[in-house]
């Protein structure tokens, strides 16, 4: 099948590459000429395990191409995915400017029947909005489909190729069958395609992220209570997660969630509910708990070293919001570093893949290095913020030699206190 994907960001590029991998002919469109040049050379502008190999392979085999020419891509392909960004506005609502502009250009360029697929994360009613915009630009027949993405950064290729579910929001039977054909190669082990109305499909994406974020904030609140009553949140988590109705997923205490989805989507859902006079009190609390949790390590450090941190040096391991990505959007490391800097401390940081992003993010305010141990030299404490595999079994004795004050703040509870203390280091975890 001939398919176009408008937008070569995280969702668009993964979608285009994975659709090409199953034999479709894909044209990926972006207005950024520099990004297109990188992609045409087989490179990728973002870090995602396995993505560069999939892109390069399908470019070489002629199934995947890139262009800045949106009108030609619309005319040459039957199905057009919209996968552009929907960043948050100041009030928390999703900015649909890019979606609206793409819809307008699609309508102007249409020369026959098309299926337009909303892949971007958008509020309820966006399919109707796109339909209205396109209909004002063309007399050709078209259908609009809501097809939300459920990709985890760091595991996006696997998620696309072996999806838990594929949601199709559409009231056009012919378009639904085309979408079934597109996704059939990814469902050899059983049908997992759910067809529903567009409004329900749009809300399903927000609802899923809201539930996962709620679980994270819930266990983080419990961790704070555990510290006050002398319980161990890891034991509580095991007892809680062993209930089959609850399960273990997303019940790991830490320094809060970040990334391009959870923070933005929670705020957008809260805003939408407020507009409809149906305030979501639980999600308001979830958002507040997460904002507080991002400052937890700074609070712990001040309790240990005092409010004034002038002359103190702190090293951070892990800058990306989660392992397996270089994405630092809403990353807890940003709040932690800024909190320490505001208190007068010197901050150093390292990350396996996010150093270049961090350089732009911190603009020289944080000393960055790819050497995890050298940034410990003369530091007063090490903060573990992102639980990369490379940090799970470190040399604690080497840490003690390098640190000026042998103190560790384990923001993800990945280290065992007895092992750390046996090496002569002071240990501070979350909810332990």
N, C-alpha and C positions, 0 to 999 in steps of 0.2 A: 504494500500500500504506500502511496505517496502522502507524506505528512510534513507539515511545517510546524516548528516550535518558535514562537516569538519570545525572545529573552534567553540569554545564555548565562544566567546566574546559576545558583546552586540547583534549583528545581528544574529549570529549563534545560541545562546541559546534561544533567543526569537522565532526564526524561528522553531527550533526543538521542543520547548515546545508547541507552538501553533499548529503545524502540528500534534503532538501527541494528542492534546486535541480533535481533530475531528476523532479519531479512527485509525490513521496511526500508524505503528510501526517504531519508530525513534531510530537510533543509532547516538549519538553525539560523535565526535572524537576530541581529543585535545592531543597535545604532552606533555602538562603540567600535570604530574601525581598528583600533589597536588590539582590542580583545579578539576580533575576528581574525586578525593576522596571526596571533598566537595560536588560535584554534586550527587555522588552516595548516599550520606547521606541525600539528599533532600534539601541541602542548595544551595545558589547561591553566586558566588564571586562578583557580582555587585548589586547595588541597582536599582530596577525598580519596581514600585508599581504593586502588583499582581503576579509578575513573580515567586516568591518563592513558592506560593501556587499552581500555575499551574505545576511547576516542580515536587514538592512533590507528588501531586495527580497522575500524570502520571507515575512517578517512582513506586509508590505503586501499581498501576493498571497494571504494566508490559508493558506499551506501550512506555516507554522512558528509554533508557539505555545509559551508557557512557563508553568510552573505549579509550585507547591510540593506539589500534591496527588498523591502517588505512587499511592495506591490507585485513584483515578479513571483515571490514565494507564494503569495495568496493565489495568483492565477494558476500556478503550476501544481498546486497540491489541493487535494479534496478536503483534507482535515487540517485545521489550523488550531494548535494549542496556544493559549495565552499563558505565559509563565513569567510575567514581569513582576517587579517588586511592589508591595503594598505597605510602605513604611508607616509607622505610627505618626499621627499628628500630635500636637501639644495636648489636645484633650483626650488622647488615647484612641481616637477613631482611626480606622485604616484609610490611608490616602490612596484613592482609586484613580488618581490622575493618569498614571501610565496605562492602566487597564482601559480607561475611557478613550485615550488617544489611540491605542492600538485597535480598539473596536471600530473607531471612526475610520482609520486607515484601511482596515479590512473591508468595511462596507464600500468604501470608495473604489477599491481595487477589484472587487468581485466581478467575475465575468461568467458565472454559472453557479449552480447549487453548491453550498459549502456546509461543513459541520464545524462549528466554532466551539472549542473546548476550554472552559475556564479551569486552568490548573493552579493559578495563583490562589493564595489563601485570601478569601474575600468575605465580607459580611453578607448576611441573608438579604436577598433581593438583587444581588449583583448580576445574576443571570438575566433577570428582567431588564436591568439597566443596559446590559450589553445588547440584548435583543432590540431594545428601543433605539439605541444609538445606531446600530447597523441598519435597521429598517428605514431610517431616515436618509441613508446614503445609497440604497440599492433597491431594485425591484426583483432581484433574483431570490429564489427560495433559499432558506438556510435554517439550521437548527442550532440552538445553544445548549451545551451540555455542561453541567457542573461536575467536575472530576477532581476532588481535592486530593492533595498529595499527603502521604503518610511515610515520609522518609526520615530516618534517623541519621544525622551527620555522623560520619565515621563508619556507617554500615548501609549507605544509601543504595549501592549497587545490589547488594543482597536483598534489601527491602523491596526494590523494584522488581527484581527477577523472581523473587519468591514472596509475594505479598500476603499479609494476613487477610486482607480484604481489598477489593477495589470498589469504590462507590461511584455510581453513575446516577446523576440527577438529571432526568430528562423526561419530557412528555411526548417525544417524537419516536414512535416505534422503529422507524428505519434508522434513525441515528443511534438508537440503543443497540441495534444489531451490528452496526459498524463498530461501535465501541466494544462489543463482545468479541468481534473478530480481532480487533487490535490487541486485546488482553488475553485471548485464548492461549497463546504460547506460554504464558506465565502461570497457567492454571492446570497443568497436566496432572497434578496430584489431587484435583478436586475443584469444583466450582466454588469460587469465593467472591463472585461479583454480585454486588447488591444494587438493585435498581430501585430508585425512589424519586420523589418529586425534587425539583431543584432547591427549594428552600430547605428541605430536610438534609439534603446533601451538603449544602453550605454550612449549616449549623453543626453537622456531624464532626467536621474538622475542628471547630472551636471547642465543641463538647469534649472530644477526646483529649486535647491538650489541657483543657481545664481540669479534667479528672486527674491526669497524671501530675499536674502542678499541685493540685490539692493534696495528693498523697505525699509529695515531697515536703510541703510546708507542714503537714500534719506530723510527720516523723521528726521534723526539725523542732517543732514545738515540744513534742514529747522528750526530745533530747535535752532541752533546757530544763524541763521538770525533773528528768533523771538526775541531773547534776545537783539539784536542790534537795532531793530526797535520798540520795545515795544509791540510786539504781544504775544499772548499765544498759544504755539504750540498745546495745548490740544484742543483749539477751532478751530485752523486751521485743525487739524487732523479730527475733527468731520465734518467740511465742506468738506474736501477732501474725506473722506471715505463714505460720504452719496451718492456720485456718484456711481451708480450701476456698472459702467464700472471699478471702482477702488476697492471699498469695504474697510472694516476696517482692514482686516488681515495684520499683520506684519507692521503696521504703528504706533507703539508705541515707542516714543523716549526713549533713555536710555544711557547706558554706553558702547554700542557696543555688537556685537554678539560674541559667542565663541563656544565651544563644539568640537566634533570629526568630524563634517561634513562641516559646512559652511566654516570655514577658510581653511581647507584642500582642499575642492572641488573647491573653487574659485581659489586658487593658481594652482591647477592641470589643470583647464580649461584654465586659462591664459597661462600656460606653453604649453599646447597642441596647442592653437591658435597661439602662437609664433612660434612653430615648423612648422606650416603650412603657415607661413607668413600672417596670418589674425589676427593681434593684436586686442584684445577686449578692446578698450579704456575705455568703460563704467565700465567694471569689474575691470580694474586697479584702477580707481577712487574709486570704491566701497571698494576695499581692503584698499586703503590709508585712506579713510574716517574712516573706522572701526578702523584702528590702531591708528589714532588720537583720536577717540572717547573714546577709552579705557583709555587715559591719561587725559580726560576732568576733572574728579573730582580732580585729583592732581593739575591741573591748577587752578581750582576754590579755592582749599584750599590755595594755595600759594598766590592767590589774596587777600584772607581774612586774612591769618596769616603771610604772608611774605615768601620769598624764602627760608630762613633758618628755618628749622623746628626742630632744636635741642631742646630737652626739651619738645616738644609737644607730646601728646598722642592721637591717633585716633583709634576708634573702628569701625569695619566693620561687618555689619549684612548681611550674605549671601556670601558664598564662591564658591558654585557650579555655573556653567555657566548659569543654569536656574533652576527653581523650579522643584521638582519631581525627582531629580537625584543626585548622589554623584559625577558626572563627573566634573572634574576641568580642562579638557584639553582646552587650550586657553581661560580660564575663565577671564573676565575683572578684577576680584578680584586680580589676580596674578599681572597684570600690575599696578594696583592701589597700592597694598601693596608694591611692589618693588619701585615704584616711591616715596612713602612716606619714606621708609627706606633709599633710596639713599639721601634724603634731611635731614636725621638725626633724623627722628621721631621714636617714639615707636609705634608699630602697634599691635592691638589685633583683634581677629576675632572669629566669631561663625557661625554655620550653623546647621540646623536640622539633616542632614545626612552625610555631607562631611568632618567631623572633621578628621577621620582617613586618608582620602586622603590628606587633608591639612597638616597633620603632616609630611607626606612624602614629600609633595611639598615644604613646607617652611623650614623644617629641623631646627626647633627651633628659626628661625628668627622672627616669629610671635607668640605672646602669644594666645593660643587657649582655648576656653571654650565652654561647652554646655549651659551655663547660659547667656542668652542674656543681662540681666541687669547688672550683676556683672562686665562685661567688660567695662561698662560705668563709673565706679567709678573713678573720677579724670581725665577723658578724656576731651580733648579740643573740640571734635566733634564726632558725629556719622555719618557714611556713610552707607546708604542703597544701597546695590549693587545687591542683588538677591531678587526678589519679592515673597518670600514664603508667604503662607497664614498666617502663624503665626506672620508675621511682619506687616500685613495690618492695624490692629487696636490696636496699642500698648498703654501703659499707658504713655502719654506725660508728665504728672506731675511727675511721677517717674523718667523719663528721666532727667527732669530739676534738680531734687534733686541730682542725681548721677553725672551728667556732671560737670566738672570744668568750662567749657565755654558752655553755652546752645545753641549749634549750630548743626543743622541737614543738611546733604547733601543728598537729596532724588534722588538717581541715577535712579529711575524707575518711578518717578512721581505718587507714589501710595498714598501719604498723601495730605490732603487738607491744603493749607497754612493758612486759617483762624483758623482752629482747632489747628494747631501747634502754631501759634502766640498767640492765646488766652491762651495757657498754658505757655507763657513766653519764648518760644524758637525761635531762629532765623532760618529762613527757606531758603534753596537754592535748587531749582529744576533744571530741564533740559528744557530750552526753555520757561520758564515761566517768 
